[in-house]
Amino acid sequence: MNKPIRTRAITGTALALGVSAVLTACGGGATSSDTKAETAPRAKAVAVKDPLVATFDGGLYVLDGESLKVAGTIELPGFNRLNPAGDDSHVIVSTDAGFRVLNATEQTLTDIEYKGAKPGHVVRHAGKTVLFTDGTGEVNVFDPDDLSGGTKPQGRSYTSAEPHHGVAIELSNGELLSTLGTEEKRTGALVLDKNNKEIKRNEKCPGVHGEAAAKGEAIGIGCEDGILIYKDGKFTKVDAPDDYGRIGNQSGSDASPILLGDYKTDPEAELERPTRISLINTETGKLRLVDLGTSYSFRSLGRGPNGEALLLGTNGTLHVIDPETGKVDKKIPVVDEWQEPLDWQQPRPTLFVRDHTAYVSEPGKRKLHALDIESGKKVTSVTLPKSTNELSGVIAGH
């Protein structure tokens, strides 16, 4: 899960992500000094199947994955962020004090916590979940299936040379790719072997931000001048067609060798609202730009079950794009027209994809919609008690 970085000054304090997002100036942790959950005593909650989780000002809603009805409410002050933990029960909640683990099926915050200032990106790949804490540079890797025991999983850890707004991902062979940088400047990435010994390094990725994995375990990390790809033990730089062509948020799919990315060209903008997306072929090293005629935000990118590139535009439409050709195969109206707010922490329509369903929030109307990606039909819509901000859910397997 990825967050945006303001393009005027790209520092180590977002996100994309995204992933979601590193969570400071471009998406940081909660801003409240009090993140202790205050939940009233109640009977044991009825387990929810395939739950979704949405944040609101003051807490979290746990929603039934089919009906979208509120199954439970958890009070949690501050600005909180959400990412799937990687199993069928848990969601990672980023607060101002660190990462907390929510058992979404039982609607309870567990005692599992990874403390640290500015909790950032959460990455799921090859059966492992990786947390990057921006304020300390600490990386924690664990098997999400081990969360079921109710205690903190035993896992791998690594600490960056200096704290920065970063991201890390563990590959299937045990290699760990992690970003390089300081609070003032980010330059690229390094790769560690199973024993945390450095084996590769590339510092030709200024302003590195965000990551995504494509078919064949090609890993892309965004740069201010293109994207850096790590595959089969080698780094390859794919240059943007512009001197400043920032790809800060990406979305990948195991079904496609092509990564979906955003694309910004104005380093001085307080908030650039681009209308072009980038499609990066990790097999050929080619980058294609597609103008959709509508702007979008860092919470607009997703992938369908067959590798479709999905983008929620400010025109209120979900665009289903063929990543091979860049052609928009389908336009699905879903919400009213909207504009991305200047403050990245402020609510805006958000896209979350799971299997064949695209979930889209509409904060201005307190609504949440579920769409079938293949048919384009709206399956369910509900009105929630309060306007929501972030949206996520459980996703088993990665």
C-alpha positions as CSV (number, residue, x, y, z in Angstrom):
1,M,0.0,0.0,0.0
2,N,1.4,3.5,-1.4
3,K,1.2,7.2,-0.5
4,P,2.0,10.3,-2.5
5,I,4.9,12.6,-2.0
6,R,4.4,16.3,-2.7
7,T,6.4,17.0,-5.8
8,R,7.7,20.4,-4.6
9,A,10.1,18.9,-2.2
10,I,10.6,15.1,-2.2
11,T,12.0,14.3,1.2
12,G,12.1,11.3,3.4
13,T,9.1,12.3,5.3
14,A,4.0,9.2,1.9
15,L,3.2,6.7,1.2
16,A,1.2,4.8,-2.4
17,L,0.8,2.6,-0.5
18,G,0.7,2.5,-1.0
19,V,0.8,0.4,0.0
20,S,0.2,1.7,1.3
21,A,1.9,4.7,2.3
22,V,5.6,5.6,4.6
23,L,3.3,7.6,6.0
24,T,4.6,11.0,6.7
25,A,4.7,13.9,4.3
26,C,3.6,11.5,1.6
27,G,1.6,9.3,3.7
28,G,2.6,8.7,7.2
29,G,1.3,7.2,10.4
30,A,-1.4,8.6,12.6
31,T,-1.1,12.3,13.7
32,S,-2.7,11.9,17.1
33,S,-0.5,11.3,20.1
34,D,-3.1,8.9,21.5
35,T,-3.6,5.7,19.5
36,K,-4.8,3.4,22.3
37,A,-8.0,1.7,21.3
38,E,-10.9,2.5,23.6
39,T,-13.5,-0.1,23.0
40,A,-16.4,-0.6,25.3
41,P,-16.8,-4.0,26.9
42,R,-19.1,-6.2,24.8
43,A,-19.9,-9.8,24.0
44,K,-17.6,-11.7,21.8
45,A,-18.2,-10.6,18.2
46,V,-19.6,-12.9,15.6
47,A,-16.9,-13.8,13.1
48,V,-17.1,-11.9,9.8
49,K,-16.2,-13.6,6.6
50,D,-14.0,-11.8,4.1
51,P,-14.2,-8.5,6.1
52,L,-13.4,-5.1,4.8
53,V,-12.0,-2.3,7.1
54,A,-12.5,1.4,6.6
55,T,-11.2,4.3,8.7
56,F,-13.3,7.2,9.9
57,D,-12.4,10.2,12.1
58,G,-12.0,8.5,15.4
59,G,-11.9,4.8,14.6
60,L,-12.4,1.9,12.3
61,Y,-15.4,0.1,10.8
62,V,-15.2,-3.6,10.2
63,L,-17.6,-4.5,7.3
64,D,-19.1,-7.7,6.1
65,G,-17.4,-8.5,2.8
66,E,-20.7,-9.4,1.0
67,S,-23.4,-7.1,2.4
68,L,-21.0,-4.3,3.2
69,K,-22.9,-3.7,6.5
70,V,-21.0,-2.6,9.6
71,A,-20.2,-5.6,11.7
72,G,-18.2,-3.8,14.3
73,T,-16.8,-0.4,15.3
74,I,-13.5,0.2,17.0
75,E,-12.6,3.5,18.5
76,L,-9.0,4.5,17.6
77,P,-8.1,8.2,17.7
78,G,-5.8,9.8,15.2
79,F,-5.1,9.4,11.5
80,N,-4.8,5.7,10.8
81,R,-3.8,3.7,7.7
82,L,-4.7,0.3,6.5
83,N,-3.2,-2.6,4.6
84,P,-4.0,-6.3,4.2
85,A,-1.8,-8.4,6.5
86,G,-1.7,-11.3,4.0
87,D,-4.0,-13.9,5.6
88,D,-7.8,-14.4,5.7
89,S,-8.3,-12.7,9.1
90,H,-6.0,-9.7,9.8
91,V,-5.3,-6.2,8.6
92,I,-2.3,-4.0,9.5
93,V,-3.3,-0.6,11.1
94,S,-0.6,2.1,11.0
95,T,-0.9,4.6,13.9
96,D,1.4,7.3,15.0
97,A,3.1,4.8,17.4
98,G,3.7,2.0,15.0
99,F,2.0,-0.9,13.2
100,R,-0.8,-2.7,15.0
101,V,-2.5,-5.9,14.0
102,L,-6.3,-6.0,13.7
103,N,-8.2,-9.3,13.8
104,A,-10.8,-8.1,11.3
105,T,-12.8,-11.3,11.4
106,E,-13.3,-11.0,15.2
107,Q,-13.3,-7.1,15.1
108,T,-10.6,-6.8,17.7
109,L,-7.2,-5.1,17.9
110,T,-4.7,-7.7,19.0
111,D,-1.7,-7.2,21.2
112,I,0.6,-7.7,18.3
113,E,2.4,-4.4,17.6
114,Y,5.6,-3.2,15.8
115,K,6.4,0.1,17.6
116,G,8.2,2.9,15.8
117,A,7.7,6.4,14.6
118,K,6.2,6.9,11.1
119,P,5.1,3.4,10.2
120,G,5.2,3.3,6.4
121,H,4.8,0.8,3.6
122,V,3.3,-2.7,4.1
123,V,4.3,-5.1,1.3
124,R,2.9,-8.6,0.7
125,H,4.8,-11.0,-1.6
126,A,5.9,-14.6,-1.9
127,G,4.2,-15.6,1.4
128,K,5.8,-12.9,3.5
129,T,4.7,-9.5,4.8
130,V,7.2,-6.8,5.1
131,L,6.8,-3.6,7.3
132,F,9.0,-0.5,6.8
133,T,9.2,2.0,9.7
134,D,10.3,5.4,8.3
135,G,11.2,6.9,11.6
136,T,13.8,4.2,12.4
137,G,14.6,2.6,9.1
138,E,13.6,-0.8,10.6
139,V,12.3,-3.6,8.3
140,N,10.3,-6.5,9.8
141,V,9.5,-9.6,7.8
142,F,7.1,-12.3,8.9
143,D,4.8,-15.1,7.7
144,P,1.2,-13.7,8.0
145,D,-0.1,-17.2,8.8
146,D,1.8,-16.9,12.0
147,L,-0.5,-14.1,13.2
148,S,-3.2,-16.6,14.0
149,G,-1.4,-17.6,17.2
150,G,-2.2,-14.2,18.7
151,T,1.5,-13.4,19.4
152,K,4.1,-11.5,17.4
153,P,5.5,-13.8,14.7
154,Q,9.1,-14.8,14.7
155,G,10.7,-13.2,11.7
156,R,13.5,-11.5,10.0
157,S,14.6,-7.9,10.7
158,Y,16.9,-5.4,9.1
159,T,17.7,-1.8,9.9
160,S,18.6,0.7,7.1
161,A,21.8,2.7,7.3
162,E,19.7,5.8,7.9
163,P,15.9,6.3,8.5
164,H,14.0,7.4,5.5
165,H,10.6,7.2,3.8
166,G,11.3,3.7,2.3
167,V,10.0,0.3,1.3
168,A,11.2,-3.2,1.3
169,I,10.1,-6.6,-0.2
170,E,11.4,-10.1,0.3
171,L,11.6,-12.3,-2.8
172,S,10.8,-16.0,-3.0
173,N,14.5,-16.9,-2.9
174,G,15.0,-15.1,0.4
175,E,16.6,-12.0,-1.0
176,L,15.5,-8.7,0.6
177,L,15.2,-5.6,-1.6
178,S,15.2,-2.4,0.4
179,T,15.4,1.3,-0.5
180,L,18.4,3.6,0.1
181,G,18.2,7.1,1.5
182,T,18.1,9.6,4.3
183,E,15.4,11.9,5.5
184,E,16.6,14.5,3.0
185,K,17.3,12.4,0.0
186,R,16.5,9.0,-1.4
187,T,18.7,7.5,-4.1
188,G,17.9,3.9,-5.0
189,A,17.9,0.3,-3.6
190,L,20.1,-2.5,-2.4
191,V,19.5,-6.2,-2.2
192,L,20.5,-8.4,0.7
193,D,21.0,-12.2,0.8
194,K,19.3,-14.4,3.4
195,N,21.9,-13.4,5.9
196,N,21.4,-9.7,5.3
197,K,24.6,-9.4,3.4
198,E,24.5,-6.8,0.6
199,I,24.8,-8.4,-2.8
200,K,23.5,-5.8,-5.2
201,R,23.1,-2.0,-5.2
202,N,21.7,0.6,-7.6
203,E,21.7,4.3,-6.8
204,K,20.2,5.6,-10.1
205,C,16.7,6.1,-8.8
206,P,16.3,9.6,-7.4
207,G,13.4,10.1,-5.0
208,V,12.7,6.4,-4.9
209,H,9.2,5.7,-3.8
210,G,6.8,2.7,-3.8
211,E,7.1,-0.8,-5.2
212,A,5.1,-3.4,-7.1
213,A,5.7,-7.0,-8.3
214,A,4.9,-8.2,-11.8
215,K,4.7,-11.6,-13.3
216,G,8.0,-13.5,-13.1
217,E,8.8,-11.8,-9.8
218,A,10.0,-8.6,-11.5
219,I,10.1,-5.9,-8.8
220,G,9.6,-2.2,-9.8
221,I,10.4,0.7,-7.6
222,G,9.5,4.2,-8.7
223,C,11.9,7.1,-9.4
224,E,11.6,10.8,-10.3
225,D,12.9,9.9,-13.8
226,G,11.3,6.5,-14.5
227,I,11.4,3.2,-12.7
228,L,14.0,0.8,-11.5
229,I,13.4,-2.9,-12.1
230,Y,15.0,-5.8,-10.2
231,K,14.6,-9.2,-11.9
232,D,16.8,-12.4,-12.0
233,G,19.5,-10.8,-9.9
234,K,19.9,-7.7,-12.0
235,F,18.8,-4.1,-11.9
236,T,17.5,-2.4,-15.0
237,K,16.6,1.3,-15.2
238,V,13.6,2.3,-17.4
239,D,13.9,6.0,-18.2
240,A,10.9,8.3,-18.3
241,P,10.5,10.3,-21.5
242,D,10.7,13.5,-19.5
243,D,13.6,14.8,-17.5
244,Y,11.3,14.8,-14.5
245,G,8.9,11.9,-15.0
246,R,7.9,10.7,-11.5
247,I,6.4,7.3,-11.0
248,G,5.7,7.2,-7.3
249,N,2.9,4.8,-7.0
250,Q,2.6,1.4,-8.7
251,S,0.4,-1.6,-8.9
252,G,1.4,-5.1,-10.1
253,S,-0.2,-8.4,-10.8
254,D,1.1,-12.0,-11.0
255,A,-0.9,-12.4,-14.1
256,S,0.9,-9.6,-16.1
257,P,4.5,-8.6,-16.7
258,I,3.3,-5.0,-17.0
259,L,3.2,-2.6,-14.0
260,L,0.7,0.2,-13.7
261,G,2.1,3.5,-12.4
262,D,1.1,7.1,-12.0
263,Y,3.1,9.7,-13.9
264,K,3.9,13.3,-12.8
265,T,6.0,15.9,-14.6
266,D,5.9,19.1,-12.5
267,P,8.4,19.1,-9.7
268,E,7.2,22.5,-8.5
269,A,3.5,21.7,-8.2
270,E,2.0,21.8,-4.7
271,L,-0.3,19.1,-5.9
272,E,-0.1,17.8,-9.5
273,R,-3.3,16.3,-10.8
274,P,-2.0,14.2,-13.8
275,T,-4.3,12.6,-16.4
276,R,-1.6,10.2,-17.8
277,I,-0.7,6.8,-16.4
278,S,2.4,4.7,-17.1
279,L,2.5,1.1,-18.2
280,I,5.9,-0.5,-17.7
281,N,6.7,-3.8,-19.5
282,T,9.2,-5.5,-17.2
283,E,10.1,-8.0,-20.0
284,T,10.9,-5.5,-22.7
285,G,11.9,-2.5,-20.6
286,K,9.4,-0.3,-22.5
287,L,7.3,2.4,-20.9
288,R,4.0,3.5,-22.4
289,L,2.1,6.6,-21.3
290,V,-1.7,6.7,-21.7
291,D,-3.8,9.8,-21.3
292,L,-7.2,8.9,-19.8
293,G,-8.5,12.5,-19.9
294,T,-9.2,12.5,-16.2
295,S,-7.1,13.0,-13.1
296,Y,-6.8,10.5,-10.2
297,S,-5.1,10.1,-6.8
298,F,-2.6,7.8,-5.2
299,R,-5.6,5.7,-3.9
300,S,-6.9,5.2,-7.5
301,L,-4.7,2.4,-8.8
302,G,-5.5,-1.4,-8.7
303,R,-5.4,-4.6,-10.7
304,G,-8.1,-7.0,-11.7
305,P,-8.0,-10.9,-11.4
306,N,-6.7,-11.3,-14.9
307,G,-4.1,-8.5,-14.7
308,E,-6.4,-5.8,-15.9
309,A,-5.1,-2.3,-15.0
310,L,-7.7,-0.4,-13.0
311,L,-7.9,3.3,-12.3
312,L,-10.6,5.3,-10.5
313,G,-10.8,8.7,-12.1
314,T,-12.0,12.0,-10.7
315,N,-14.7,11.9,-13.3
316,G,-16.3,9.2,-11.1
317,T,-15.5,6.4,-13.5
318,L,-13.6,3.1,-13.0
319,H,-11.4,2.6,-16.0
320,V,-10.6,-1.0,-17.0
321,I,-7.4,-1.0,-19.1
322,D,-5.7,-3.6,-21.2
323,P,-2.1,-3.3,-19.9
324,E,-0.7,-4.7,-23.2
325,T,-2.2,-2.1,-25.4
326,G,-3.2,0.7,-23.1
327,K,-6.7,0.6,-24.5
328,V,-9.5,1.4,-22.1
329,D,-11.8,-1.7,-22.5
330,K,-14.5,-0.6,-20.1
331,K,-15.6,2.5,-18.3
332,I,-17.8,1.9,-15.3
333,P,-19.6,4.9,-13.7
334,V,-19.4,4.5,-9.9
335,V,-19.3,7.7,-8.0
336,D,-20.0,11.4,-8.5
337,E,-17.2,13.6,-9.9
338,W,-14.6,14.6,-7.3
339,Q,-11.4,16.5,-6.9
340,E,-8.3,15.3,-5.1
341,P,-7.8,17.4,-1.9
342,L,-4.5,19.2,-1.4
343,D,-3.9,17.5,1.9
344,W,-3.1,13.8,1.3
345,Q,-4.6,12.8,4.6
346,Q,-8.0,14.1,3.6
347,P,-10.7,11.7,2.4
348,R,-11.3,11.1,-1.3
349,P,-12.9,8.2,-3.2
350,T,-10.7,5.1,-2.8
351,L,-10.3,1.9,-4.7
352,F,-9.7,-1.5,-3.1
353,V,-9.6,-4.6,-5.2
354,R,-10.1,-8.2,-4.0
355,D,-10.5,-11.1,-6.5
356,H,-13.2,-10.1,-9.0
357,T,-14.7,-7.3,-7.0
358,A,-13.7,-3.6,-6.9
359,Y,-14.8,-1.7,-3.8
360,V,-15.0,2.0,-4.1
361,S,-15.7,4.5,-1.2
362,E,-17.6,7.7,-1.7
363,P,-16.8,9.8,1.4
364,G,-18.9,12.8,0.3
365,K,-22.0,10.7,0.5
366,R,-20.9,8.2,3.2
367,K,-21.3,5.4,0.7
368,L,-19.4,2.3,-0.2
369,H,-19.9,0.4,-3.5
370,A,-19.0,-3.1,-4.7
371,L,-18.6,-3.7,-8.4
372,D,-18.1,-6.8,-10.4
373,I,-15.1,-6.1,-12.6
374,E,-16.0,-8.4,-15.4
375,S,-19.6,-7.4,-15.9
376,G,-19.2,-3.8,-14.8
377,K,-22.3,-4.1,-12.7
378,K,-22.7,-2.6,-9.3
379,V,-23.4,-5.5,-6.9
380,T,-24.0,-3.6,-3.6
381,S,-24.1,-0.1,-2.2
382,V,-24.5,1.0,1.4
383,T,-24.6,4.2,3.4
384,L,-22.3,4.2,6.4
385,P,-22.8,6.0,9.7
386,K,-19.8,8.3,9.1
387,S,-17.7,9.4,6.2
388,T,-14.7,7.1,5.7
389,N,-11.2,7.7,4.6
390,E,-8.9,4.7,4.0
391,L,-10.4,1.4,2.7
392,S,-8.8,-2.1,2.8
393,G,-9.6,-5.7,3.8
394,V,-8.2,-9.2,4.3
395,I,-6.4,-10.8,1.3
396,A,-5.1,-14.3,1.8
397,G,-2.2,-15.4,-0.3
398,H,0.3,-13.2,-2.1
